[in-house]
Amino acid sequence: MFFRDKTVVHLALFKSRIYRILSAIGLLCLLYGQGLSQEPGAYRTILSGDFQTTSIWEQYDGTVWNAATEPPDQTNDVYINQNHTLSLSQDEEVKSLFINAEAEAGQKLNLNGFNLDIYGSLQAFEGPAPGTPNRAWNSTNWIGNSLTSTLTFRGDSRIIIPRDAWSAQSDNSRYSVVFDPGPGVELTIQEAFKSLRFTIRSGTLIQELDTSVNPENCPTFSFNTNTSQFGGGPYGDLIIEDGATLITNCNEEISFRSGSISAANFDLQQGGTLILEGENPQVEAATVQLNGTVIHRGPNSPKNFLSKSYADASTPQSVRNLVLEGNENLSLPNNLTILGNLTQSGTGEIIAQFSHLQFLGGSDQLIENSSLETQELTLNKPSGELIVEEDLRVLETLNMLSGSLNLNGNELHLNETGGGELNYLGGSWKNASLYTYHNIPTSFDAVNGTFPFEDTKNGGIRKVQLLGNSAGGDLNIEFTEYEGAEYNADFDDSDDTPILYRLYSYFQFSGLNPSTNPVELRISADKLIVDDVDDLRIVGTGYAAPGDHLDGLDPDELWARRDLTFEDLEGVNFTIGSFRTLSILPITWVDFSVQESKEGALLEWEVAQNGNSGIYEIYHSLSSDISSERKIAEVPSNPGEGTFNYQYFDPAINLQLDHYYRIKFIEKNKEDKWSWVIRLEPTAYSSDQQFSLFPNPYSNGKLDVLIPKNWALENIQVEILKLPGKQVYQGIWDENKIVKQLTHGSPGLYIIQVTHQSESQVVRWIRH
């Protein structure tokens, strides 16, 4: 009984499973049939002809096809049947575009230099429309007919080239493709795509790798292979414009022309983004321009920077912004030029131990979130800084050609492997907490022995230079910066010369192998005011430096020099000194302010100077843009030592406007010294109820006329008299006439009376 009941139960379960399986199969068949069915409103061709010609179309009403009464638009799917050619005579738009791709299908879509917007997908099919999906195997010019003929994908996020419904075997297609759906929209392609040019104009285009097959299949961007028309070499452009993004999951065959021929150009434009999710991504193009942001990301395994494999392709060697995201490491190539930022985001590290990195950008560049180690580094920046957020280690050679390396309070290490050196030709280091020159050269010269520290507290590049034969070791240099100087140092140099001045900023040296070998130490007095280089000395911080004084050298570099030994460098603070205070101290702006009075603006400034004899030039502007400022006055300086106070009164201002001032100190054969900009705002003596003209007195240029805000223009009466009593104008308010009479009038004193209802105001105005 037990066994019989068990058998019955098993039989019942079997029957139930069979019914469920058959139901599932039926549902799949139903869904499959729906997937191949046309939507209500879809169009299909019944003849060849122009897009706007309704007689070539039939439209599906949900049950049957009927003669069309109007051409399709962006809400309609369009099917082009076999042996039909659809032509454009103007720009058009459709939802999805389905093209018959059977053998001998012939030319299907003649764009004639116009554009077709697609708001759905692009697919190929076989059989009568709607047919079944099929890859595009047509080898004729089936879509065309020129570079200016375009298919443009617009609309919402979606798959635009579905898997198994397209291919790049349409070798002769002559058209361009534009992806322009707008910001924040994602378009996905799942099959290879061939054209004359691809342009990603906005949004994000995803090149989705097919991982269901082995080997995995990349939906590549490839280009026309007609060699008789487009030659046998590299051809075709892929362009990623400002604001657009390409995400590729692929490694090989991201873009090329054909199986062994490269594309002509892969152009990531400034502001564009390329996101690489493969481990070893490759682009095959004769020219690769990476002027936007390249992001390597993905969790699978360590990654290598974008490369190539074709013989006629170029190796990418320059990038603007490079970002590593995620937890996997990124290995950089042997040579890479960076024009923007290098960023590490996540726990993955940037591997550059075998790389030569060149930073050449014309503005500030960042090395973010990375304690970078690189084999060789070249800094050659025409302007701006290279700013690092962590320690920087150059394992072999550092080439300093131009630009500022801002260590941001971190350490700089050089030549840890012993196979390199410092090559200094220009530029500077800024905010370095420690500089370590590992495995120093046996002979220091001006190229490998110049260390250019910026003195951020006092201005200028405080270069240190060592000249001589060393005994090896690691050279550590610490530069401690303090603003200002001691003007009554009150100690003697080793040759009994009284030292009256020493700069507060100083250098410390350590790490060298002990040696009595002689070395010449130099420190530059750049941007300090030096009357004679012979006044310069290297001193300690309140005591004589070891070794013997050497005469100052070079009126441009302003070298202070000292003859000593390498072991003398240890344990001493070295800085710039002088036996004359007047030779060193630069003008220092202590205070600069402006106050408003009834008559105008009073400028006051305080400076610390030391024997300086020159001119203070005063500049004025009505805008914070200093390019619009003009010089309005000169004030001679008071020669002497100490702190001095100066004043200047500016009467020719309109107290109802903002005013900006700054001052330049000019001294013969010295660098100009500028103050900061100050602003005078309208306060107690300005009023919205006052009539005024500015400037007053007036010489030439624009004349500003202000009237009380609550006066109605049609109720204002104006009378202008030129003393001794000639009437220039009388009548209602007309600003153009009034300004013309005043600015074109003869020099003299003018009385201007304005009357509004029962209120009158009078202004005295001088025309020079």
C-alpha positions in Angstrom: 0.0 0.0 0.0 2.8 2.4 0.9 4.6 1.7 -2.4 1.4 2.1 -4.5 0.6 5.4 -2.9 4.2 6.6 -3.5 3.9 5.7 -7.2 0.6 7.6 -7.5 2.2 10.7 -5.9 5.2 10.6 -8.3 2.9 10.2 -11.3 0.9 13.2 -10.2 4.0 15.3 -9.8 5.3 14.2 -13.2 2.0 15.3 -14.9 2.1 18.6 -13.1 5.7 19.3 -14.2 4.8 18.4 -17.8 1.9 20.9 -17.8 4.2 23.6 -16.3 6.9 22.9 -19.0 4.4 23.0 -21.8 2.9 26.2 -20.5 6.4 27.8 -20.2 7.1 26.7 -23.8 3.9 28.2 -25.0 4.6 31.5 -23.2 8.1 31.6 -24.7 6.7 31.1 -28.2 4.1 33.8 -27.5 6.8 36.2 -26.3 9.1 35.3 -29.3 6.2 35.9 -31.7 5.6 39.3 -30.1 9.3 40.1 -30.2 9.2 39.7 -34.0 5.9 41.6 -34.5 5.7 45.1 -35.8 4.2 47.8 -33.5 0.9 49.5 -34.4 1.8 52.6 -36.4 4.9 51.0 -38.0 5.7 51.7 -41.7 7.1 49.5 -44.4 8.1 50.2 -48.0 6.2 48.8 -50.9 8.2 50.7 -53.5 11.5 52.5 -53.8 11.2 56.3 -53.5 11.5 59.5 -51.5 10.8 59.4 -47.7 8.1 62.1 -48.1 6.2 60.2 -50.9 3.3 58.6 -49.1 2.6 56.1 -52.0 5.7 54.1 -51.2 4.5 53.4 -47.7 2.1 51.1 -45.9 1.2 51.6 -42.2 0.3 48.9 -39.7 -2.9 49.6 -37.7 -2.4 46.7 -35.3 -4.1 44.1 -37.5 -3.4 44.8 -41.2 -1.2 47.0 -43.4 -2.9 49.9 -45.0 -1.9 52.6 -47.5 -0.2 55.5 -45.7 -1.7 58.9 -45.7 1.4 60.8 -44.4 5.1 60.0 -44.1 6.7 58.5 -40.9 8.1 60.6 -38.0 10.0 59.9 -34.8 7.0 58.0 -33.3 7.0 55.3 -36.1 9.2 52.3 -36.7 10.3 52.0 -40.3 11.0 48.8 -42.3 12.8 48.9 -45.7 12.0 45.8 -47.6 14.3 43.8 -49.9 15.0 45.4 -53.3 13.7 48.8 -52.2 15.8 52.0 -51.9 14.5 54.7 -49.6 15.9 58.2 -50.4 16.0 61.4 -48.4 15.5 64.9 -49.8 15.6 66.6 -46.4 16.4 65.8 -42.8 14.0 63.1 -41.4 13.4 61.3 -38.2 12.1 57.8 -37.2 11.7 55.7 -34.1 13.5 52.4 -35.0 14.9 51.6 -38.4 14.8 48.0 -39.7 16.7 47.3 -43.0 16.4 44.1 -45.0 19.9 42.5 -45.1 19.4 39.4 -47.3 21.8 38.7 -50.2 21.4 40.9 -53.2 19.2 43.3 -51.1 20.9 46.2 -52.9 21.2 49.8 -51.8 18.6 50.3 -49.0 18.9 53.9 -47.7 20.3 56.8 -49.8 20.7 59.7 -47.4 21.9 62.1 -50.1 23.9 64.2 -47.7 21.0 64.6 -45.2 20.5 63.4 -41.7 18.1 60.8 -40.3 17.4 61.0 -36.5 16.8 57.6 -34.9 14.9 57.6 -31.5 14.8 53.8 -31.2 17.2 51.1 -32.5 18.9 50.2 -35.8 18.4 46.6 -36.9 18.7 44.3 -39.9 16.1 41.6 -40.8 15.4 38.9 -43.4 12.1 38.0 -45.1 9.1 40.3 -45.7 8.8 43.0 -43.1 8.8 42.7 -40.1 10.8 39.5 -40.8 13.2 38.0 -38.4 16.4 39.5 -37.0 19.5 38.9 -39.1 23.0 40.3 -39.2 23.9 42.8 -41.8 25.9 41.0 -44.5 25.3 43.3 -47.4 28.6 44.2 -49.1 27.2 46.9 -51.3 26.8 50.6 -50.7 23.6 49.8 -48.8 23.5 53.0 -46.7 25.0 56.3 -48.0 26.1 58.1 -50.0 28.7 60.5 -48.5 30.6 61.6 -45.4 28.0 64.3 -44.8 25.2 61.7 -44.9 24.4 61.0 -41.2 22.4 58.7 -38.9 22.0 60.5 -35.5 20.8 58.6 -32.4 18.7 60.7 -30.1 16.1 60.0 -27.4 16.2 58.2 -24.0 18.6 55.6 -22.6 18.3 52.3 -24.5 20.1 49.6 -26.6 20.4 51.1 -30.1 22.2 48.1 -31.8 20.8 44.9 -30.4 22.8 41.7 -30.4 22.4 39.4 -33.4 20.6 42.1 -35.4 23.5 44.0 -37.0 27.1 43.5 -38.0 30.1 45.4 -39.5 30.1 43.3 -42.7 28.4 46.0 -44.7 31.9 46.8 -46.1 30.9 49.6 -48.5 28.6 51.7 -46.3 29.2 55.4 -46.9 27.6 57.4 -44.1 28.6 58.9 -40.7 27.1 58.2 -37.3 26.4 60.7 -34.6 25.4 59.8 -31.0 23.7 62.9 -29.6 21.0 61.9 -27.0 21.8 64.7 -24.6 23.4 64.8 -21.1 22.7 61.9 -18.7 21.4 59.6 -21.4 23.1 56.2 -22.0 23.1 54.5 -25.4 24.3 50.9 -25.8 25.6 49.0 -28.8 25.9 45.2 -28.8 27.1 44.5 -32.3 29.9 45.8 -34.5 29.2 49.0 -36.4 30.8 50.2 -39.6 30.7 53.7 -41.1 32.9 56.5 -42.4 33.0 58.4 -39.1 31.6 58.1 -35.6 31.0 61.2 -33.4 29.9 60.9 -29.8 28.5 64.4 -29.3 26.6 64.1 -25.9 25.5 61.6 -23.3 27.2 58.2 -22.8 27.8 55.5 -25.4 28.4 52.0 -24.0 30.4 49.5 -26.1 29.1 46.3 -24.4 31.3 43.2 -24.6 29.5 40.0 -25.4 30.7 37.6 -22.6 28.3 34.8 -23.6 30.7 33.5 -26.3 34.3 32.3 -26.2 36.3 34.3 -27.2 34.4 37.2 -26.0 33.1 39.5 -28.8 33.6 43.2 -28.9 31.1 45.3 -30.9 33.9 47.2 -32.6 33.7 50.6 -34.3 35.2 49.9 -37.8 35.3 51.9 -41.0 34.6 51.5 -44.8 37.0 49.1 -46.5 36.6 50.4 -50.1 40.2 50.8 -51.0 39.5 52.1 -54.5 37.7 55.1 -53.0 39.4 55.6 -49.6 42.8 54.1 -50.2 44.4 51.0 -48.6 45.8 52.6 -45.5 44.3 53.9 -42.2 40.9 55.5 -42.7 38.0 56.6 -40.5 37.6 58.9 -37.4 36.1 58.2 -34.0 35.5 61.4 -32.1 34.4 62.0 -28.5 33.4 65.6 -28.1 33.4 67.9 -25.0 30.8 66.6 -22.5 30.4 63.2 -24.1 31.5 59.8 -22.8 32.5 56.5 -24.3 32.5 53.4 -22.0 34.0 50.3 -23.4 34.2 46.8 -21.8 36.5 45.6 -24.6 40.2 44.8 -24.7 41.0 44.2 -28.4 39.3 45.8 -31.4 37.8 48.8 -29.7 38.3 50.6 -33.0 40.0 49.8 -36.3 39.4 49.9 -40.0 39.6 46.3 -40.8 41.3 43.1 -39.6 44.9 44.5 -40.1 44.4 48.1 -41.0 44.0 50.9 -38.5 41.5 53.7 -38.3 42.9 57.1 -39.2 42.1 59.0 -36.0 40.9 58.3 -32.5 40.1 61.8 -31.1 39.2 62.2 -27.4 38.6 66.0 -27.3 39.1 68.2 -24.3 36.1 67.9 -22.0 35.3 64.4 -23.3 35.7 61.2 -21.3 36.9 57.7 -22.2 36.2 54.9 -19.6 38.1 51.7 -20.1 36.9 48.6 -18.3 39.1 46.0 -20.0 42.4 44.8 -18.5 44.4 45.5 -21.7 42.4 47.9 -23.9 43.7 48.5 -27.4 42.7 51.2 -30.0 44.1 50.7 -33.5 44.4 54.2 -35.0 47.2 56.0 -36.9 46.7 59.0 -34.7 45.5 58.8 -31.1 44.6 62.1 -29.3 43.7 61.9 -25.7 42.9 65.5 -24.8 40.1 64.7 -22.5 39.9 62.4 -19.4 40.8 58.7 -19.6 39.5 56.5 -16.7 40.6 53.0 -16.1 38.2 51.0 -13.9 36.8 47.6 -13.3 37.3 45.0 -10.6 38.6 42.0 -12.5 42.4 42.1 -12.5 45.4 44.4 -12.8 45.3 46.8 -15.8 47.6 48.3 -18.4 47.3 51.7 -20.0 45.6 52.0 -23.3 47.8 50.5 -26.1 47.7 49.2 -29.7 48.7 46.0 -31.6 48.6 46.9 -35.3 51.8 47.7 -37.1 50.3 50.9 -38.6 48.8 52.1 -35.4 50.4 54.7 -33.1 51.1 54.0 -29.4 49.2 56.4 -27.1 51.9 58.5 -25.4 50.0 61.6 -24.2 46.9 62.1 -22.1 45.4 65.1 -20.5 43.7 63.7 -17.4 44.3 60.1 -16.3 42.2 58.5 -13.5 42.4 55.1 -11.9 39.2 54.0 -10.2 38.6 50.8 -8.1 40.8 48.3 -6.4 43.1 47.0 -9.2 46.5 48.4 -10.1 47.2 50.3 -13.3 50.6 49.9 -15.0 51.7 52.9 -17.1 53.7 52.6 -20.3 57.4 53.3 -20.7 56.8 56.9 -21.8 53.7 59.0 -21.0 53.1 62.7 -21.3 50.5 64.1 -18.9 48.9 67.5 -19.7 46.4 67.6 -16.9 45.9 65.6 -13.6 46.9 62.1 -12.6 44.4 60.8 -10.1 44.2 57.6 -8.0 40.7 56.9 -6.7 40.2 53.7 -4.7 42.7 51.3 -3.3 44.3 50.4 -6.7 47.7 51.9 -7.2 49.3 53.6 -10.2 52.4 51.6 -11.2 55.1 53.7 -12.8 58.3 52.2 -11.6 59.4 51.6 -15.2 57.9 54.8 -16.7 59.1 58.1 -17.8 56.4 60.6 -16.9 56.4 64.1 -18.5 54.2 66.9 -17.1 53.8 69.6 -19.7 50.5 71.3 -19.1 50.1 75.0 -19.2 48.0 75.4 -16.1 48.0 73.8 -12.6 48.2 70.0 -12.6 47.6 67.6 -9.7 48.9 64.2 -8.7 45.9 63.2 -6.5 45.7 60.5 -3.8 48.9 58.9 -4.9 52.3 58.5 -3.4 53.7 58.3 -6.9 56.9 56.3 -7.7 58.2 56.7 -11.2 61.4 55.8 -12.8 61.9 59.2 -14.5 60.1 62.4 -14.3 60.3 65.5 -16.5 58.8 68.9 -15.5 58.5 71.3 -18.4 55.6 73.6 -17.7 55.3 77.0 -19.4 53.1 78.1 -16.5 51.2 76.9 -13.5 52.3 74.3 -10.9 52.5 70.5 -10.6 50.9 69.9 -7.2 51.3 66.6 -5.3 49.2 65.4 -2.5 51.6 62.8 -1.1 55.4 62.1 -1.2 56.9 62.0 -4.7 59.6 59.4 -5.4 61.6 59.6 -8.7 63.5 56.3 -8.6 66.2 57.5 -11.1 66.2 60.8 -13.0 64.4 64.0 -12.4 64.6 66.5 -15.3 63.7 70.1 -14.3 63.3 72.2 -17.4 60.6 74.8 -16.4 57.7 75.2 -14.1 57.0 74.9 -10.3 56.8 71.6 -8.5 54.6 72.2 -5.4 55.3 69.4 -2.9 52.4 70.7 -0.7 54.3 69.9 2.5 55.4 66.5 1.3 58.8 64.9 0.6 60.7 64.7 -2.7 63.0 61.7 -3.2 65.4 61.2 -6.1 67.6 58.4 -7.5 66.7 55.6 -5.0 67.9 53.0 -7.4 71.2 54.7 -8.0 70.8 54.7 -11.8 69.9 58.3 -12.3 70.6 61.9 -11.3 69.1 65.4 -11.2 69.2 67.4 -14.5 68.4 71.0 -13.6 67.9 73.5 -16.4 65.0 75.6 -14.9 62.0 75.6 -12.7 61.6 75.4 -9.0 60.4 73.3 -6.0 57.8 74.7 -3.6 56.7 73.7 -0.1 59.0 70.7 0.2 59.3 69.3 3.7 62.4 67.3 2.8 64.4 66.8 -0.3 66.5 63.6 -0.4 69.1 63.0 -3.2 69.9 59.3 -2.8 73.1 57.9 -4.1 74.6 61.4 -4.9 76.9 61.8 -7.9 80.7 61.7 -7.3 81.0 65.1 -8.9 78.5 68.0 -8.4 78.1 70.6 -11.2 75.6 73.3 -12.1 73.2 70.7 -13.7 73.2 67.9 -11.2 74.0 70.1 -8.1 71.4 72.9 -8.3 68.4 72.6 -5.9 65.7 75.3 -6.6 63.6 76.0 -3.6 60.9 78.7 -3.8 61.0 81.1 -0.8 57.2 81.6 -0.5 57.6 83.8 2.6 60.0 86.4 1.0 59.5 85.8 -2.7 62.0 84.5 -5.3 63.7 81.1 -5.9 66.3 80.4 -3.3 68.5 78.1 -5.2 71.2 76.1 -3.5 74.1 74.9 -5.6 76.9 72.5 -4.6 80.1 72.3 -6.8 82.7 69.7 -6.0 83.7 66.0 -5.8 81.7 64.2 -3.1 82.4 61.0 -1.1 78.8 59.7 -1.7 75.9 59.2 0.5 72.4 60.6 0.6 71.9 64.3 0.5 69.0 65.6 2.7 68.1 69.3 2.3 65.5 70.9 4.6 64.4 74.5 3.8 62.8 76.3 6.7 60.9 79.4 5.7 60.3 82.5 7.8 59.1 85.8 6.6 61.5 88.8 6.9 65.0 89.3 8.1 67.1 90.5 11.0 68.5 93.9 10.3 70.9 94.2 13.2 72.4 90.7 13.2 75.3 91.9 15.3 77.8 89.1 14.7 81.0 88.8 12.7 81.9 86.6 9.8 85.0 84.3 10.1 87.1 87.1 8.5 85.9 89.6 11.1 83.4 91.3 8.8 80.4 92.6 10.8 77.2 91.0 9.6 74.3 93.5 9.7 71.7 91.5 7.9 70.5 87.9 7.6 67.5 86.4 6.0 65.3 84.4 8.5 64.7 81.5 6.0 67.6 78.9 6.1 68.8 75.6 4.8 70.1 72.4 6.6 72.1 69.6 5.1 72.5 66.0 6.3 73.1 62.4 5.1 76.4 62.9 3.3 79.4 60.6 3.8 82.0 62.5 5.9 84.6 64.0 3.7 87.2 66.8 3.7 86.8 67.2 0.0 86.3 70.9 -0.8 82.9 72.1 -2.0 81.6 75.5 -3.1 78.2 76.3 -1.6 76.0 78.9 -3.4 72.7 80.4 -2.3 70.8 82.8 -4.6 69.3 86.1 -3.4 66.6 86.1 -6.2 63.9 88.8 -5.7 65.8 90.4 -2.9 67.0 94.0 -3.5 70.7 93.8 -4.0 72.8 96.9 -4.9 76.0 95.0 -5.3 76.6 91.2 -5.4 79.8 91.7 -3.5 77.6 92.6 -0.4 76.2 89.0 -0.4 77.5 86.4 2.1 76.5 83.0 3.3 76.1 83.1 7.1 74.5 81.0 9.9 71.4 82.0 11.8 73.1 84.4 14.1 76.7 83.1 13.7 79.4 82.8 11.1 79.1 79.8 8.7 82.0 77.4 8.5 84.5 77.9 5.7 85.6 81.0 3.9 83.7 83.8 2.2 83.8 84.0 -1.6 82.9 87.1 -3.5 79.3 87.3 -4.7 78.7 86.3 -8.3 76.3 87.0 -11.3 74.0 90.1 -11.2 71.1 87.9 -12.5 71.4 84.8 -10.3 72.8 86.9 -7.3 74.9 84.1 -5.9 76.2 84.3 -2.3 79.1 81.9 -2.1 81.1 80.0 0.5 84.2 77.7 0.3 84.0 74.8 2.7 84.2 71.0 2.9 81.4 68.4 2.6 81.6 67.6 6.3 81.2 71.3 7.1 77.7 71.1 5.7 76.3 68.9 8.5 74.6 70.5 11.5 74.7 74.1 10.4 71.9 76.5 9.4 72.9 78.3 6.1 71.2 81.5 4.9 71.8 84.8 3.0 73.6 87.6 4.8 75.2 90.9 4.1 77.5 93.4 5.8 75.2 96.2 4.6 71.4 96.2 5.5 70.5 98.5 2.6 71.6 96.0 0.1 69.1 93.3 0.9 65.7 94.3 2.3 62.9 94.5 -0.2 60.0 96.9 0.1 57.5 95.3 2.4 53.8 96.5 2.3 52.7 96.7 6.0 49.3 98.3 5.5 47.2 99.8 2.7 43.7 101.3 3.2 41.3 103.8 1.8 38.7 106.0 3.6 35.9 108.1 2.2 35.4 111.7 3.0 33.0 114.4 1.7 35.6 115.6 -0.8 36.8 112.2 -2.1 39.0 109.2 -1.1 42.0 109.3 1.2 44.6 106.5 0.5 47.1 105.6 3.3 49.8 103.1 3.1 52.7 101.9 5.4 55.8 100.2 4.1 59.0 98.9 5.6 62.0 100.1 3.5 65.7 100.4 3.8 67.3 103.2 1.9 65.0 102.8 -1.0 64.6 105.8 -3.3 61.8 105.6 -5.9 58.3 106.5 -6.9 54.9 105.2 -5.7 52.5 105.1 -8.7 48.8 105.1 -7.8 46.3 103.2 -10.0 42.6 103.5 -10.1 39.7 101.5 -11.6 35.9 101.3 -11.4 36.2 97.5 -11.7 38.1 94.8 -9.9 39.5 93.8 -13.3 43.0 95.4 -13.0 43.3 95.5 -16.8 41.0 98.5 -16.8 43.0 100.5 -14.2 44.8 103.7 -15.0 47.6 105.7 -13.3 46.2 108.8 -11.5 49.2 110.1 -9.5 52.8 109.7 -8.4 54.2 110.1 -4.8 58.0 110.2 -4.2 59.4 107.9 -1.6 61.3 109.0 1.5 64.8 107.6 1.3 65.9 106.0 4.6 65.6 102.9 6.8 62.6 101.8 8.8 58.9 102.1 8.5 57.3 105.0 6.6 53.7 106.2 6.2 52.3 107.8 3.0 49.0 109.5 2.0 47.3 110.5 -1.2 43.9 112.2 -1.6 41.8 111.5 -4.7 39.2 114.2 -5.1 38.0 113.2 -8.6 35.6 110.4 -7.8 31.9 109.7 -7.7 31.0 108.6 -4.2 28.1 106.6 -5.5 30.4 104.1 -7.3 32.8 101.4 -6.3 36.5 102.4 -6.6 39.5 100.1 -6.7 43.1 101.2 -6.0 46.5 99.6 -5.9 50.1 101.1 -5.8 53.3 100.2 -7.6 56.7 101.0 -6.2 59.3 101.7 -8.9 63.0 101.9 -8.1 65.7 102.3 -10.7 67.2 99.0 -11.9 65.0 97.0 -9.5 61.9 94.9 -9.9 58.6 96.7 -9.5 56.8 95.9 -6.2 52.9 96.0 -6.2 50.6 96.4 -3.3 47.4 94.5 -3.1 44.1 95.8 -4.4 41.7 97.7 -2.1 38.1 98.7 -2.6 36.2 101.9 -1.6 32.5 101.2 -1.3 29.8 103.9 -1.2 29.0 104.7 2.4 28.1 107.7 4.5 28.7 110.5 2.0 27.1 108.8 -1.0 23.3 108.9 -1.6 20.8 107.6 -4.0 19.2 111.1 -3.7 22.1 113.1 -5.1 22.7 114.3 -8.6 26.4 113.8 -9.7 28.8 113.6 -12.6 32.0 111.6 -12.8 34.8 112.2 -13.4 34.9 115.7 -11.9 37.2 117.4 -13.0 36.9 115.9 -16.5 39.5 115.6 -19.3 38.3 113.0 -21.8 36.6 109.7 -22.1 33.3 108.5 -20.7 31.2 110.8 -18.5 28.8 109.1 -16.0 25.7 111.1 -15.0 23.7 109.9 -12.0 20.3 111.2 -10.9 18.3 110.3 -7.8 16.5 107.0 -8.2 13.1 108.3 -7.2 13.0 111.1 -9.8 10.8 110.7 -12.8 12.8 111.6 -15.9 9.9 113.3 -17.6 9.6 115.7 -14.7 13.3 116.8 -14.6 14.3 120.3 -15.8 18.0 121.0 -16.5 19.9 124.3 -16.9 23.7 124.3 -17.7 25.7 127.6 -17.4 29.3 128.0 -18.3 30.9 130.7 -16.2 31.0 133.7 -16.3 27.3 133.2 -17.4 26.8 131.7 -20.8 23.8 129.3 -21.0 24.7 126.0 -22.6 21.5 124.0 -22.3 18.0 124.5 -20.9 15.2 122.0 -21.2 13.8 118.6 -20.1 16.1 115.7 -19.1 17.8 114.3 -22.2 21.0 112.4 -21.1 22.5 112.1 -24.6 22.2 115.8 -25.3 23.5 116.8 -21.8 26.5 114.5 -22.1 27.3 115.7 -25.6 27.1 119.4 -24.6 29.5 118.8 -21.6 32.0 116.5 -23.2 32.3 118.5 -26.4 32.3 121.9 -24.7 35.2 124.2 -24.2 37.3 124.0 -21.0 36.0 125.9 -18.0 33.7 125.8 -14.9 30.1 124.7 -15.5 27.1 125.2 -13.1 24.5 122.5 -13.6 21.1 122.9 -12.0 18.6 120.0 -12.0 15.0 120.5 -10.8 12.4 117.8 -10.0 9.1 119.2 -8.9 9.9 121.5 -6.0 13.4 120.1 -5.4 16.6 121.6 -7.0 20.2 120.5 -6.9 23.3 122.3 -8.2 26.7 120.8 -9.2 29.9 122.6 -10.0 31.7 120.7 -12.8 35.1 121.4 -14.3 36.1 120.6 -17.9 39.9 120.6 -18.5 
